[in-house]
Amino acid sequence: MTRVASGPAGSGEADLWCTYAAVRTLAWLGRTDAVDDRAGVRACLTGRRNADGGYAWSRGMASDAWATYYCTQALAELGEAVPQADRTRDWLRDTWSGEAYGMTPGQAPDVWATHFSTRTARTICGDTVPDRAALTGWLRALQSPDGGLCWTPGDAEHGDADVRACYYGVMSWLEAGSGDPPPWDVPRLVAWLRRRQDRDGGFRFTEAAEVPCLWATYRATAALAALGAAPRDPAAVIFWLLGMRGGSGAFVRWAGYPVEDVWAAFCAVGTLRALGAPTGLVEAPVVARIRAVACPGGYTYREASLAADALTTAAVILSNGGGGDAAARTWLEGCQLPNEGGVMYMPGRGAEVRCTLWALAAGAFAGDAVGRSRIARWIVDLQNPDGGFGHWSGRGSDLVSTVSAAEILRLLGVAPRRGLDAERLLGFVRSCASGAGHAPVPGGRPTLRSGLQAHRLLAALGHPDASAVTRLLAAHRVRGGGWANEGNRMPDLLSTYEAVLTTDRLGLPLDGSPVARFLDSTDRDGSTAWTPLAPTGGGMLADCLGGLLRTRLSRRRRPLPAVVLS
């Protein structure tokens, strides 16, 4: 149940990342008996499976490799059968670029996706990578001049190494099972990883990272172990790690951070295992903490009643007209944590582009020049070699993330064509185009929302095309009201919101009557459904977007915030 109140808010639902981390940690400890709602977890995981064989972060979203890995691996850890694994195998093959894996079909490969899909193909589907030699060459090209591994070969040209990329690259090589030696200069890779160890014992993501954290420490120690090496000072790692315990005996991610969350437990146990150290000392408090963060169908990151997230909290603020609620804004600003300048969906995980956009749209950081500057630097550094942006650091580019990044800069008072490499950005937008329109990623299937996002980007870069937008909207307008993302039969809230947003942004006329009819068809006793066929309201995010559209059509006629979801 969504909480609408002063202060931060959350959906109250199980989170896939948290659920995977909880199940994996319990499996490492030999304690999957502590999964109290096994049937609910199984149903939640299998319910994310799409007809194409892949899995999504939540029901109704598109499949991606990360969600597919988490769902199938968690099912396997619980001893549950993965339904129709052959369909999952076929979907994974569709994400193969010829050298490595993309997060979705058509998306440029990155080492995150390559790791997830290589492991899923082998351990779940009993498959091999389509071309081991090509994958080996792609992995070899990840090594930067200073020895570390990067997210993509393009990033390696700039030396953007990260301990997470090192881990994912090394594990991809192992899981591919070629039997060949590692394709890198291993002494230089090991030396680079060892240099990331802080004098207190923990590891940092990169040379520039502000503080050591458990996530970096787990990935670094596990990568070293897979290479047959060890940290510079293993005893110091354990001493530092045990110092990350909170009041219950479970773990926090950084020194000074107060929340013992599920990711910190996952990383702490993973680190101990990578070092060959016993886990008995931490087993009882970790298991107790994981049980404490359970919720129907899985797990969240902390106690469910306190598990706020950035999207829901921003939606509450926007639903209330954007005024007041200083506590909620303060909480959003607290989601900007060390090592990354963006806002995290949930504190303790990675900074995400969409969440940063929603936070800024809700008024966070309005009087915080330092925080705004950190966000701007983070966005500029996040631009991929192909000119676009991914969901977060190291992810392949997509239009949703790219339009979010450009809108973030606009809210910060920076013109995208000045703050970014505009030519590369324009090149990425054009690479998503075909004769049928724009797709979320190059080579994907064109949709209305991708086309609208592309045209807002083109307008921001000085290439507006009002005629093309008019034709696009006409092609997807539904006779009964609203717009459809594909075709013109089933309207949905996200597409209708972006249609009105883009109409306003390009100064086109809007007939509000069909929009009002669509909103009436999605009204569910004061809540808003995602589509006219949905039997119930879609939660706070749907209520927020529906309310903003109603206000736009009213006499108050507030401009729509340029927030996006997919």
C-alpha positions as CSV (number, residue, x, y, z in Angstrom):
1,M,0.0,0.0,0.0
2,T,1.4,3.4,-1.0
3,R,1.9,5.8,1.8
4,V,0.9,9.4,1.1
5,A,2.1,11.5,4.0
6,S,4.6,14.1,5.1
7,G,8.2,12.8,4.8
8,P,9.6,10.1,2.6
9,A,7.4,7.4,1.2
10,G,7.7,3.9,-0.3
11,S,5.6,1.5,-2.2
12,G,5.7,-1.2,0.5
13,E,6.4,-3.8,-2.2
14,A,9.2,-6.3,-2.6
15,D,12.2,-5.0,-4.6
16,L,13.9,-7.4,-7.0
17,W,17.4,-6.4,-6.2
18,C,16.8,-6.7,-2.5
19,T,15.1,-10.0,-2.9
20,Y,18.0,-11.4,-4.9
21,A,20.5,-10.1,-2.4
22,A,18.6,-11.6,0.5
23,V,18.1,-15.0,-1.1
24,R,21.7,-15.2,-2.3
25,T,23.1,-14.3,1.1
26,L,20.9,-16.9,2.9
27,A,22.1,-19.5,0.3
28,W,25.7,-18.6,1.0
29,L,25.1,-19.1,4.7
30,G,23.2,-22.4,4.1
31,R,20.1,-20.8,5.5
32,T,17.5,-20.7,2.8
33,D,15.2,-22.3,5.5
34,A,15.0,-18.7,6.8
35,V,13.0,-17.7,3.7
36,D,9.6,-17.6,5.5
37,D,7.4,-16.8,2.5
38,R,8.9,-19.2,-0.1
39,A,5.7,-19.5,-2.1
40,G,5.3,-15.7,-2.2
41,V,8.9,-15.2,-3.3
42,R,8.5,-17.8,-6.0
43,A,5.3,-16.2,-7.3
44,C,6.9,-12.7,-7.2
45,L,10.0,-13.9,-9.2
46,T,8.1,-15.9,-11.8
47,G,5.5,-13.1,-12.1
48,R,8.2,-10.9,-13.6
49,R,8.6,-13.3,-16.5
50,N,7.6,-11.9,-19.9
51,A,6.2,-13.8,-22.9
52,D,9.6,-13.3,-24.7
53,G,11.3,-15.5,-22.1
54,G,13.1,-12.7,-20.3
55,Y,12.3,-11.1,-16.9
56,A,11.5,-7.6,-15.9
57,W,12.2,-5.5,-12.9
58,S,8.5,-5.3,-12.3
59,R,5.4,-6.7,-13.9
60,G,4.6,-5.0,-17.2
61,M,8.1,-3.7,-17.9
62,A,10.3,-4.8,-20.7
63,S,12.8,-7.7,-20.2
64,D,16.4,-7.0,-19.4
65,A,19.4,-9.1,-18.7
66,W,19.9,-7.9,-15.1
67,A,16.4,-8.7,-14.0
68,T,16.6,-12.0,-15.9
69,Y,19.7,-13.0,-14.0
70,Y,18.3,-11.9,-10.6
71,C,15.0,-13.7,-11.0
72,T,16.4,-17.0,-12.4
73,Q,19.3,-17.1,-10.0
74,A,17.1,-16.5,-7.0
75,L,14.8,-19.2,-8.1
76,A,17.7,-21.6,-8.5
77,E,19.1,-20.8,-5.1
78,L,15.7,-21.7,-3.6
79,G,15.7,-25.0,-5.5
80,E,12.8,-23.9,-7.6
81,A,12.4,-24.8,-11.3
82,V,12.9,-21.9,-13.8
83,P,9.9,-22.0,-16.1
84,Q,10.6,-22.6,-19.8
85,A,14.4,-22.0,-19.6
86,D,14.6,-22.7,-23.3
87,R,12.6,-19.5,-24.0
88,T,15.0,-17.6,-21.7
89,R,17.9,-19.0,-23.6
90,D,16.5,-17.8,-26.9
91,W,15.8,-14.3,-25.4
92,L,19.5,-14.1,-24.2
93,R,20.7,-15.0,-27.7
94,D,18.8,-12.1,-29.0
95,T,20.8,-9.7,-26.8
96,W,24.1,-11.0,-28.2
97,S,25.8,-8.2,-30.3
98,G,28.3,-10.5,-32.1
99,E,31.0,-9.9,-29.4
100,A,29.2,-9.6,-26.1
101,Y,25.8,-9.1,-24.5
102,G,23.6,-6.0,-24.3
103,M,21.1,-5.4,-21.5
104,T,18.2,-5.7,-24.0
105,P,18.0,-6.8,-27.7
106,G,19.7,-4.1,-29.8
107,Q,21.4,-2.3,-26.9
108,A,25.2,-1.8,-27.1
109,P,27.0,-4.4,-24.9
110,D,28.5,-3.6,-21.6
111,V,30.2,-5.7,-19.0
112,W,27.3,-5.6,-16.6
113,A,25.0,-7.3,-19.1
114,T,27.7,-9.6,-20.4
115,H,28.3,-10.9,-16.9
116,F,24.7,-11.5,-16.1
117,S,23.8,-13.1,-19.5
118,T,26.9,-15.3,-19.6
119,R,26.1,-16.7,-16.2
120,T,22.4,-17.1,-16.9
121,A,23.1,-18.9,-20.2
122,R,25.4,-21.4,-18.6
123,T,24.0,-22.0,-15.1
124,I,20.3,-21.7,-15.9
125,C,19.9,-22.5,-19.6
126,G,22.8,-24.9,-20.0
127,D,23.9,-22.9,-23.0
128,T,27.3,-21.5,-24.1
129,V,28.1,-18.0,-25.4
130,P,27.5,-17.8,-29.2
131,D,31.2,-17.0,-30.0
132,R,33.8,-17.5,-27.2
133,A,36.6,-16.2,-29.3
134,A,34.7,-12.9,-30.0
135,L,33.8,-12.6,-26.4
136,T,37.4,-13.1,-25.3
137,G,38.5,-10.4,-27.7
138,W,35.9,-8.0,-26.3
139,L,36.8,-8.8,-22.7
140,R,40.5,-8.2,-23.6
141,A,39.7,-4.8,-24.9
142,L,38.2,-3.8,-21.5
143,Q,41.7,-3.4,-19.9
144,S,42.7,0.3,-19.5
145,P,46.3,1.5,-19.7
146,D,46.6,1.5,-15.9
147,G,45.7,-2.1,-15.7
148,G,42.0,-2.1,-14.5
149,L,39.0,-3.2,-16.4
150,C,36.3,-0.8,-17.7
151,W,32.6,-1.0,-18.6
152,T,33.2,-1.2,-22.4
153,P,36.2,-1.1,-24.8
154,G,35.2,2.6,-25.5
155,D,35.6,3.4,-21.8
156,A,39.0,1.7,-21.7
157,E,40.3,4.3,-24.2
158,H,39.7,6.9,-21.5
159,G,41.0,4.8,-18.6
160,D,37.7,4.7,-16.7
161,A,38.4,1.5,-14.7
162,D,36.2,0.4,-11.8
163,V,36.5,-2.6,-9.4
164,R,32.9,-3.6,-10.4
165,A,33.9,-3.8,-14.0
166,C,36.9,-5.9,-13.0
167,Y,34.7,-8.3,-11.2
168,Y,32.1,-8.6,-14.0
169,G,34.8,-9.0,-16.6
170,V,36.7,-11.7,-14.7
171,M,33.5,-13.6,-13.9
172,S,32.4,-13.4,-17.6
173,W,35.7,-14.9,-18.6
174,L,35.3,-17.7,-16.1
175,E,31.7,-18.5,-16.9
176,A,32.4,-18.6,-20.6
177,G,34.5,-21.7,-19.9
178,S,36.9,-21.4,-22.7
179,G,39.7,-23.0,-20.6
180,D,42.1,-20.4,-22.0
181,P,44.3,-18.1,-19.8
182,P,42.8,-14.8,-18.8
183,P,42.9,-12.4,-21.8
184,W,44.5,-9.6,-19.8
185,D,47.8,-8.6,-18.4
186,V,47.0,-10.2,-15.1
187,P,49.9,-8.8,-13.0
188,R,48.8,-5.3,-14.0
189,L,45.1,-6.1,-13.3
190,V,45.9,-7.5,-9.9
191,A,48.2,-4.6,-9.0
192,W,45.4,-2.1,-10.0
193,L,42.9,-3.9,-7.8
194,R,45.3,-4.0,-4.9
195,R,45.9,-0.3,-5.2
196,R,42.2,0.3,-4.5
197,Q,42.6,-1.0,-1.0
198,D,42.4,1.9,1.5
199,R,44.8,2.1,4.4
200,D,42.0,1.2,6.8
201,G,41.4,-2.1,4.9
202,G,38.3,-1.5,2.7
203,F,38.3,-0.9,-1.1
204,R,37.2,2.0,-3.2
205,F,35.5,1.7,-6.6
206,T,38.0,3.8,-8.4
207,E,41.1,6.0,-7.8
208,A,38.8,9.0,-7.5
209,A,36.1,7.4,-5.2
210,E,35.6,9.4,-2.0
211,V,35.3,6.5,0.5
212,P,35.8,2.7,0.7
213,C,32.5,0.7,0.8
214,L,31.4,-2.9,1.2
215,W,30.2,-3.1,-2.4
216,A,33.6,-2.2,-3.8
217,T,35.3,-4.4,-1.2
218,Y,33.2,-7.5,-2.2
219,R,33.8,-7.0,-5.9
220,A,37.5,-6.4,-5.5
221,T,38.2,-9.3,-3.2
222,A,36.1,-11.7,-5.3
223,A,37.8,-10.6,-8.5
224,L,41.2,-11.1,-6.9
225,A,40.2,-14.6,-5.7
226,A,39.0,-15.5,-9.2
227,L,42.4,-14.6,-10.5
228,G,44.1,-16.7,-7.9
229,A,45.3,-13.6,-6.0
230,A,44.6,-11.8,-2.7
231,P,44.3,-8.3,-1.4
232,R,47.5,-6.5,-0.3
233,D,46.4,-6.9,3.3
234,P,43.7,-9.5,3.8
235,A,43.6,-9.2,7.6
236,A,43.0,-5.5,7.3
237,V,40.0,-6.2,5.0
238,I,38.4,-8.4,7.7
239,F,39.2,-5.9,10.5
240,W,37.6,-3.1,8.5
241,L,34.6,-5.2,7.4
242,L,33.8,-6.2,11.0
243,G,33.9,-2.5,11.8
244,M,31.0,-2.0,9.4
245,R,28.6,-3.8,11.8
246,G,25.7,-1.8,13.2
247,G,23.9,-2.1,16.4
248,S,22.2,-5.4,15.6
249,G,25.5,-7.0,14.4
250,A,24.5,-6.8,10.7
251,F,26.3,-4.4,8.3
252,V,26.2,-0.9,6.9
253,R,27.8,0.0,3.5
254,W,30.0,2.9,4.6
255,A,31.4,4.2,7.9
256,G,29.0,6.7,9.3
257,Y,26.0,5.4,7.4
258,P,23.3,4.4,9.9
259,V,21.2,1.8,8.1
260,E,22.0,-2.0,8.2
261,D,20.6,-2.9,4.8
262,V,20.3,-6.1,2.8
263,W,23.0,-5.1,0.2
264,A,25.6,-4.5,3.0
265,A,24.8,-8.0,4.4
266,F,25.2,-9.5,0.9
267,C,28.5,-7.7,0.3
268,A,29.9,-8.6,3.7
269,V,29.2,-12.3,3.5
270,G,30.4,-12.3,-0.1
271,T,33.7,-10.7,1.0
272,L,34.3,-13.2,3.8
273,R,33.7,-16.0,1.4
274,A,36.1,-14.5,-1.2
275,L,38.8,-14.3,1.5
276,G,38.1,-17.9,2.6
277,A,37.2,-16.6,6.1
278,P,34.5,-18.2,8.3
279,T,31.0,-16.6,8.3
280,G,29.8,-18.2,11.5
281,L,30.4,-15.1,13.6
282,V,28.1,-13.0,11.4
283,E,25.5,-15.6,10.4
284,A,22.9,-15.1,13.2
285,P,22.7,-11.3,13.0
286,V,22.7,-11.3,9.2
287,V,19.9,-13.9,9.1
288,A,17.9,-12.0,11.7
289,R,18.3,-8.8,9.8
290,I,17.3,-10.3,6.5
291,R,14.1,-11.7,8.2
292,A,13.4,-8.2,9.5
293,V,13.4,-6.7,6.0
294,A,11.0,-9.3,4.5
295,C,7.7,-8.1,3.0
296,P,5.0,-9.9,1.0
297,G,6.6,-11.6,-2.0
298,G,10.2,-11.0,-1.1
299,Y,12.4,-8.4,0.6
300,T,13.2,-4.7,0.7
301,Y,16.3,-3.0,1.9
302,R,15.3,-2.2,5.5
303,E,12.2,-2.5,7.6
304,A,9.3,-2.3,5.2
305,S,7.6,0.5,7.1
306,L,10.7,2.6,6.7
307,A,11.8,1.5,3.2
308,A,11.2,4.8,1.3
309,D,12.4,5.2,-2.2
310,A,13.2,8.2,-4.4
311,L,10.5,7.8,-7.0
312,T,7.6,7.4,-4.6
313,T,8.8,10.2,-2.4
314,A,9.2,12.6,-5.4
315,A,5.8,11.5,-6.6
316,V,4.2,12.4,-3.2
317,I,5.8,15.9,-3.4
318,L,4.7,16.4,-7.0
319,S,1.2,15.2,-6.2
320,N,0.9,17.8,-3.4
321,G,1.7,20.6,-5.9
322,G,5.4,20.7,-5.3
323,G,5.1,22.8,-2.2
324,G,6.0,22.1,1.4
325,D,7.1,18.8,2.7
326,A,10.7,19.8,3.6
327,A,11.3,16.5,5.3
328,A,10.7,14.6,2.1
329,R,13.0,16.8,0.1
330,T,15.7,16.5,2.8
331,W,15.3,12.7,2.6
332,L,15.7,12.9,-1.2
333,E,18.9,15.0,-0.8
334,G,20.1,12.3,1.6
335,C,20.0,9.8,-1.3
336,Q,23.0,11.6,-2.7
337,L,25.7,9.6,-1.0
338,P,29.5,9.2,-1.3
339,N,31.2,8.2,-4.5
340,E,28.5,9.2,-7.0
341,G,26.8,12.5,-7.5
342,G,23.4,11.3,-8.5
343,V,20.4,10.3,-6.4
344,M,19.9,6.6,-5.5
345,Y,16.5,4.9,-5.9
346,M,17.0,3.5,-2.4
347,P,19.9,4.7,-0.2
348,G,22.8,2.3,-0.3
349,R,22.7,1.3,-4.0
350,G,23.9,3.0,-7.1
351,A,22.9,6.5,-8.3
352,E,20.3,6.4,-11.1
353,V,19.5,8.9,-13.8
354,R,15.7,8.7,-13.6
355,C,15.6,9.0,-9.8
356,T,17.9,12.1,-10.0
357,L,15.5,13.7,-12.5
358,W,12.4,13.0,-10.3
359,A,14.2,14.3,-7.2
360,L,15.1,17.6,-9.0
361,A,11.7,17.9,-10.5
362,A,10.3,17.6,-6.9
363,G,12.4,20.5,-5.8
364,A,15.3,18.7,-4.1
365,F,18.6,20.5,-4.0
366,A,16.9,23.8,-4.8
367,G,19.2,25.7,-2.4
368,D,22.1,23.4,-2.4
369,A,24.8,24.7,-4.8
370,V,27.3,22.0,-3.8
371,G,24.8,19.2,-4.3
372,R,23.7,20.6,-7.7
373,S,27.3,20.9,-8.8
374,R,27.9,17.3,-7.9
375,I,24.9,16.2,-9.9
376,A,26.1,18.2,-12.9
377,R,29.6,16.7,-12.8
378,W,28.2,13.2,-12.4
379,I,25.9,13.6,-15.4
380,V,28.7,15.0,-17.7
381,D,31.0,12.1,-16.7
382,L,28.2,9.6,-17.3
383,Q,28.0,10.2,-21.0
384,N,28.9,7.0,-22.9
385,P,31.3,6.8,-25.8
386,D,28.3,6.4,-28.2
387,G,27.0,9.8,-27.0
388,G,24.0,8.5,-25.0
389,F,23.4,7.7,-21.4
390,G,22.6,4.5,-19.5
391,H,20.5,4.0,-16.4
392,W,23.6,4.4,-14.2
393,S,27.4,4.1,-14.3
394,G,28.6,1.7,-17.0
395,R,25.2,0.8,-18.4
396,G,24.6,0.8,-22.1
397,S,22.8,3.8,-23.6
398,D,19.0,4.1,-24.1
399,L,16.7,7.0,-24.9
400,V,14.9,7.0,-21.5
401,S,18.1,7.6,-19.7
402,T,19.4,10.0,-22.3
403,V,16.4,12.3,-22.2
404,S,16.5,12.1,-18.4
405,A,20.1,13.2,-18.4
406,A,19.4,16.2,-20.7
407,E,16.4,17.2,-18.6
408,I,18.5,17.0,-15.4
409,L,21.0,19.5,-16.9
410,R,18.1,21.8,-18.0
411,L,16.7,21.8,-14.4
412,L,20.3,22.7,-13.3
413,G,20.3,25.6,-15.7
414,V,22.8,24.0,-18.1
415,A,21.9,23.7,-21.8
416,P,22.6,20.1,-22.9
417,R,24.4,21.3,-26.0
418,R,26.8,23.2,-23.8
419,G,27.3,20.8,-21.0
420,L,27.6,17.6,-23.0
421,D,29.3,16.4,-26.2
422,A,26.4,17.5,-28.4
423,E,27.6,15.9,-31.6
424,R,27.9,12.5,-30.0
425,L,24.5,13.0,-28.2
426,L,22.9,13.8,-31.5
427,G,24.6,10.8,-33.1
428,F,23.1,8.5,-30.5
429,V,19.6,9.9,-31.0
430,R,19.9,9.4,-34.7
431,S,21.2,5.9,-34.2
432,C,17.9,5.0,-32.6
433,A,15.9,6.1,-35.7
434,S,14.6,4.0,-38.5
435,G,12.1,4.6,-41.2
436,A,9.4,3.5,-38.8
437,G,10.4,6.0,-36.0
438,H,12.6,5.9,-32.9
439,A,13.3,2.9,-30.8
440,P,14.5,2.8,-27.1
441,V,17.9,1.5,-28.3
442,P,19.5,1.2,-31.8
443,G,17.9,-1.7,-33.6
444,G,15.0,-1.9,-31.3
445,R,11.3,-1.7,-32.1
446,P,10.0,1.9,-32.6
447,T,7.5,3.2,-30.0
448,L,5.6,6.4,-29.4
449,R,7.4,7.2,-26.2
450,S,10.8,6.7,-27.7
451,G,9.9,9.0,-30.6
452,L,8.7,11.7,-28.2
453,Q,11.8,11.4,-26.1
454,A,14.0,11.6,-29.2
455,H,12.1,14.7,-30.4
456,R,12.5,16.5,-27.1
457,L,16.2,15.7,-27.3
458,L,16.4,17.0,-30.8
459,A,14.6,20.2,-29.8
460,A,17.0,20.7,-26.9
461,L,19.9,20.3,-29.4
462,G,18.5,22.9,-31.7
463,H,16.7,20.6,-34.2
464,P,13.0,20.8,-33.4
465,D,10.6,19.1,-35.8
466,A,7.0,20.0,-34.9
467,S,5.6,18.4,-38.1
468,A,7.2,15.1,-37.3
469,V,5.9,15.2,-33.7
470,T,2.4,16.0,-35.0
471,R,2.5,13.0,-37.4
472,L,3.8,10.8,-34.6
473,L,1.0,11.8,-32.2
474,A,-1.6,11.3,-34.9
475,A,-0.4,7.8,-35.6
476,H,-0.7,6.7,-32.0
477,R,-3.8,8.7,-30.9
478,V,-6.6,6.4,-29.7
479,R,-10.1,7.3,-30.8
480,G,-11.6,7.0,-27.4
481,G,-8.9,9.3,-25.8
482,G,-5.2,9.1,-24.9
483,W,-2.3,7.7,-26.8
484,A,-0.8,4.2,-27.2
485,N,2.8,3.4,-27.1
486,E,2.5,0.9,-29.9
487,G,-0.2,1.2,-32.6
488,N,-3.4,3.1,-31.7
489,R,-5.7,0.7,-29.8
490,M,-4.7,0.6,-26.2
491,P,-3.9,3.9,-24.6
492,D,-1.8,4.1,-21.5
493,L,-0.9,6.7,-18.9
494,L,2.8,6.9,-19.6
495,S,2.3,7.5,-23.3
496,T,-0.5,10.0,-22.7
497,Y,1.6,11.9,-20.2
498,E,4.6,12.1,-22.6
499,A,2.3,13.1,-25.5
500,V,1.0,16.1,-23.6
501,L,4.4,16.9,-22.2
502,T,6.0,16.9,-25.7
503,T,3.1,18.9,-27.2
504,D,3.6,21.6,-24.6
505,R,7.4,21.5,-25.0
506,L,7.2,22.1,-28.8
507,G,4.4,24.7,-28.5
508,L,1.8,22.6,-30.3
509,P,-1.9,23.0,-29.7
510,L,-3.6,20.5,-27.4
511,D,-7.2,19.4,-27.5
512,G,-7.8,18.5,-23.8
513,S,-11.1,16.7,-24.3
514,P,-9.7,13.3,-25.4
515,V,-7.1,13.5,-22.6
516,A,-9.9,14.2,-20.1
517,R,-11.8,11.2,-21.4
518,F,-8.8,9.0,-21.0
519,L,-8.3,10.2,-17.4
520,D,-11.9,9.4,-16.7
521,S,-11.5,5.9,-18.1
522,T,-8.5,5.3,-15.7
523,D,-10.1,6.6,-12.6
524,R,-10.5,4.0,-9.9
525,D,-12.2,5.6,-6.9
526,G,-9.8,8.5,-6.7
527,S,-6.7,6.5,-7.8
528,T,-5.4,6.3,-11.4
529,A,-4.8,3.0,-13.3
530,W,-2.0,2.6,-15.9
531,T,-4.5,1.7,-18.6
532,P,-8.3,1.7,-19.0
533,L,-8.3,-2.1,-18.7
534,A,-6.4,-2.2,-15.4
535,P,-8.8,-3.2,-12.6
536,T,-7.1,-1.2,-9.9
537,G,-5.1,1.9,-9.4
538,G,-1.4,1.8,-10.3
539,G,0.0,3.2,-7.0
540,M,1.6,6.5,-6.2
541,L,3.5,7.0,-9.5
542,A,0.3,6.5,-11.5
543,D,-1.7,8.7,-9.2
544,C,1.0,11.4,-9.5
545,L,1.1,11.4,-13.3
546,G,-2.7,11.3,-13.5
547,G,-3.0,14.2,-11.0
548,L,-0.4,16.2,-12.9
549,L,-2.4,15.7,-16.2
550,R,-5.6,16.8,-14.5
551,T,-4.0,19.9,-13.2
552,R,-2.6,20.6,-16.6
553,L,-6.1,20.5,-18.1
554,S,-7.6,22.7,-15.3
555,R,-7.6,26.4,-15.0
556,R,-4.4,26.3,-13.0
557,R,-2.7,24.7,-16.0
558,R,0.7,24.0,-14.5
559,P,3.4,22.9,-16.9
560,L,4.1,19.2,-16.7
561,P,7.4,18.2,-15.1
562,A,9.4,16.3,-17.7
563,V,9.7,13.1,-15.7
564,V,9.8,9.7,-17.4
565,L,9.8,6.1,-16.4
566,S,10.1,4.0,-19.5
